[in-house]
Amino acid sequence: MSNVSTTLLKVYKECSRALFCSLGTKAVGAHGTGAKLPPIDEQVISMKLVTPGKGTIEISKEKDPELFYLARCGLGALGIVAEVTLQCVERQELVEHTFVSKLKEIKKNHKKLINDNKHVKYLYIPYTDTVVVVTCNPVSKWRGPPKFKPKYSLEEALQPMRDLHQESQEKYRSNPTATSSKDENEPKISDLSFTELRDKLLSMDPLNKEHVRKINQVEAEFWKRSEGYRVGWSDEILGFDCGGQQWVSETCFPAGTLAKPNMKDLKYIEDVMELIEKEEIPAPAPIEQRWTASSKSLMSPASSSSSDDIFSWVGIIMYLPTSDARQRKQITEEFFHYRHLTQARFWDQYSAYEHWAKIEAYTTRLNGV
């Protein structure tokens, strides 16, 4: 046992923080978005595992394929991953197109959207009929990036959120039951980004459904005023500002094939939105929906023996915009109630599994809030 401990200690000392990050991303089946692109574990072509019984072993689809497809998305359960060989592509210049639609229109164009775009995601805003569609594709070598002049400046896009902040500040200044942080060193409202403004608004009364509904409505307006294009390298464009501290639960479920999407991915969203309204859940935006191709890794939530299958990934969210311990505890309780309702009502019905990296033990995490 001492030899094993010594070996493991050496592995930990020699691995850099970046390597741990990449190994962890692979081990939990992390993913991007694009119905033709599989989760990250599919990019692993060989691995070295440090095991208690067999020492250091190298595995691939040629060398011990059964263990390879188990360990690729194995949560570290089968040994310490000491080395990974990945297949990669050069970074690309991408053009991102953001536009606003409605679910009714999305249904008509869904098959085309997931087939024609390398990367695509939908952002749903509870208590509104707004769906934000974000597509990303390589810049055309012949046409170049699209020429587009935005209708609104960033200042104009943010104005509805700033107006709501002023209105809410006046309301909650005289309401002692709602908590809002008061820090003399806080930046000016005019200096805050979109996600910072959302956090600021939510901090005033994060569990008040009507307050959250108003925030969602001005968020929808922000996106309507932010339609357009931007161009950049893939590592810049594919990133996303998710906001401040948050609880997230993400599920993955089969959605048919690229040739024949079963449309259950959109039905799932309809069910979740209906649940939110019926149960009056103070659900902030967005509910994020993405897609991937399948993975041959047996423990991947997108596991399938068929390369034609596609999977939808849907994330629900609640933010922790306040440092008040009591309020953070209340938000945590509400989030896990929200998550439990989606699990009890929909997961079995849609054959959904939670993303390994998003599983949280409620009792443990509550103590850490």
N, C-alpha and C positions, 0 to 999 in steps of 0.2 A: 504493500500500500504506500510505503514511503517513496518508492521509485515513481509510482504514478503521480503522487503529489508533487514531487520534484519536477517531473516532466511537464505537468500542467502549469506549474509556476513559471517555468521557462517560456512556455507558449504565451502566457499572459504578458510577461515582461517584453518579449520580442515583438508582439503585435502592436502596431500603432493604433491610435484612436480612429483614424480614417479606415483602417482595415476592419476594426470591430464594427464600425458603422456599416460597411459594405457587407460584411458577413451576416450581420443581424438583419439587414434589409432582405438578403437572399433567403435566410432561414425562416422568415415569417411569411414569405409569399407576397412581398410588397409589389405594387403595380403602378403603372401610369394610366393612361387612357388611350384607347384606340382598339376597335374590335378586331383588327388584324394583328395586334401586338399582344403577345402573351405576358403573364407576370414575369418579374425579374428572374425568378429561379430557373426559367426556361433558357436563360442565357448562360447558365453554368454548364460547361462541357466536361469538367473533371474536378475532383476534390481530393484533398488529403485530410483524413480524419485521425485524430489521436484518441485511441480507445484503451480502456483498462485491460481488455482481454487479448487484443491482437496487436497492440502497439500502434505505430503509425501505418496506416494503409491508404493506398490510392485507389479511388473508385471512379468509374465513368460508365457510360452506357455500353461500352465494350467490356470493361472489367467490373464484374459483379453488378449488372444492371438493376437487379432487384433492390440491393442496398442503396445504390446510387439514387434511384427514384424515390426511395424513402427518405434518404438523408438530405437531399437537395432542399426540401422544405420541411426540415425535421426538428426545428425549435431547439437544436443542440442536444436532443435526447439520445442520439446514437453515438456521440463522441464530440470532442472539441474540433471544430473546423480550423485547421492550421493553414490551409492554402486552397485557393479557388482559382480555376482558370475560366475566364469569361470570354464569350464572343462579343465583340463590340463593333459599333459603326462610328464613323467620323461624325463629329457634331455638324449639325446642319443649320443653315439660315432658314428660319421659319417665318411665315406670315400668319398672325393671329387675327381672326375675325370674331368680333363680339357683336351679337345682335339679340334683340328681345322678341319673343314670340309668346304664343299661348299653347296650352296642352292640346287643344283641338287642332291647331295647325301642325304641331309637332307630330301628332299621330299620322297625318297625311304624308309627312316628309321623312319620317323616322328611318325607314329602310335606306333611303338615299343618303341621309346624313351620316349614318354609321358606315355605309359602304364607300362613300366618296371622299371621306376625310381621314387623314392619317391619325389625327387626334381629335376627339370631340367629347365634350361634357355638357351636361345640362345642370343649371343651378335653379332650383325651385324656391319660391319665396312664399312661405305659409301665409294664409289669410289674404292672398292676392291670386290673380290668374296669370301672373308673370312668370315666364320661363326664360332665363338667360342662357343663350346658346353660345358656346365658345369652341371654335374650330381652329386647328393649327395644321398647316401644310407647308411643305418645302416651297421656297420662293422659286417661281418659274424662271429658268435660265433665259427664256426667250422674251417673255412679257415683263419680267421684273416684278417688284412689289406694286400693288395697286395704288393708284393715285386717289387720295381721299382727303377731303377737308371736313373735319368734325363740325357738327352744327353748334355744339356747346363747348365752352372752355371748361377746364377742370373746376374753376371757381363757380361757374354756373351749374355744373353737375352736382356740386356739394351743397349748394345753397338751400335746397329743401331740408337737408339734414341739419344744417345750421339754424334754420328757422324753427325746426321742431325742438332743437336744443334750447333755444331762447324761450319758447313757449313752455317747455317742460320745466325749465329752471324756475320760471315764475310760479308754476303750479306747485312744484315740490318744495319750494322755499317755505311755503306756509303749511306743508303737510309733514308733520313729524314722524309719521308711520313709514315713510319711504326714505331709504338711505341713499345719500349721494356723497361721494368723497369730496372733501374740502381741503385742498392743499394749496398753500400760497405759492408754491414753486411750480404749479402745474402750467403747462404751455397754454398759450392763447388758443381759443377755439378756432380761430382763423388759420392756425398753424397745424391743426390736426388733419391726418389723412382720413380717408373714407372709413377704414376699419377702426381707427382710433375714435372717430366720431360715434360709430356704432357702439363701441364699448362704453363710451362716455354716456350715451343715451340709456343704454341698458342698465348701467350702474345705478340710475335713479330709482328704478322699480323693476328689477329683472323678472319677477314672477307675476307681474300684473299683465294679464292677457291683453287688455285694451291698449296698454302702453306699448307692449311688444308689437301688437298689430300696427300701431301708428309708425313705429320704427320700420317695420317691414314695408309699409306703404311708401315711405320716403326712400327706402333702399331700392325698391322697384323703380322709382322715379330716377334715382341716381344712375341705374343701369340703362334706362331709356335714353338718358342724356350722355351716356358713355359709349354708345354704339360706334363701331369703327374698326380700324385696323392698326396693328403695330407690327414692326419687323425687328427681329433680333435672333441671336444664336439660340439653339435649342435649350441650352442650360439656363438661359435667361427667360425665354418665353414660357417654358413649361412649368416654371415655378409659380406659386400662387400665395398671395398674402391672406392667410387664414384668420388673421386677427390675433387677439390676446389669448390668455389662458382659457382652456375650454375642455369640455367633456365631449367625446365623439364615440359613436357606435356605428360601425360600418359592416354591412352584410353583403354577401356575394351569392348569387343564384343564377341558374341556367336561363338563357334568354333565346333559345333556339339556335339557328345558324345564320351566317351572313346572308345566305341565299333565301332563307325563310325565317326571319325573326318571328318569334311567337307572340310578341307584343305584351308578354307578361311583365316585362320591365316597366312599361308605362302604366299597366294596371296596378302594379305594386305601389307606384307613386300615388295614383288616385286613391288607393286604400289608405295610405299613410296620411294624405292630406285630409281625407274624410275623417279619419280617427282624430287628428289634431283638432278639427273644428268641433266634432261631437264631444270630445272629452275636455274641450277648452284648455288645451295645453299651451302654455306661453312659449311657443316654439319660435325661436329666431331663425333667420336665414343664414346660409342657404341649406337646403337639403341637396346634397351633391350626388349626381348620378354619372357614373363612368362605365366603360366597357373594356373587356380584354378578350383575347382569344383564350383557348384552354391551355392547361398545363398537364404534362404527364407525371408531375410529382404527385405521389399518392395522397399526401397530406395537404395539398393546396386546396383552398376553398373553390378554386376553378378547375379542379382535377377532372380530366376526361380522357378516355382513350381515343376520342375522335378529334382530329385537328380542325374539323369544320365547326365545332360547337363554339358559341360565344357566351360570355357571362357578364352580368350587370352587377356593379358595385354601388351601393347606396349608403350614404352617410348622413346620420342625423346629429344634431349639435346643440349644445347649450354652453354659453360663455360664463366665465367666472370673472366679471369685470370689477369686482370689489375686493378689498382686503379685509372686510368685516367677516370674522370667523362664523358668526351666527348666520349671516346671509349666505356665505359660501356653503355652509352645511345644508341650508334650505334648497339652494340651487342644485346641489348634488342629489338630494333626496328626490327632487322633482325630475331631474334628468333620468335617474334610474327607474322612476315610475314610468316615464315616457318610453324608455328602452324596453322595460318589461312588457308594456302594452303591445309594442310592435312585435316583440318576440312571441308572446302568447297568441296573438291574433294571426300573424303572417308567416313566421319563419318556416313552420312545417308545411303550410299550404304552398309556399313557393320553393321548397327545398333549399332554404337559405341557411348559410353558415356565416358566423361572425369572423371577420378578418382577425387572424391570430394576433396581430399587433395592437388591436383595439379592444381586446378582452380585458375587463377590469373586475376585480373582486370588490364588490360594493362595501362590505364591512371593513376591509383593509384600507381601501382608499378613503373612506369617510373619515377614518382616524387621522389620515394624512392631510386632509383639507385645511 
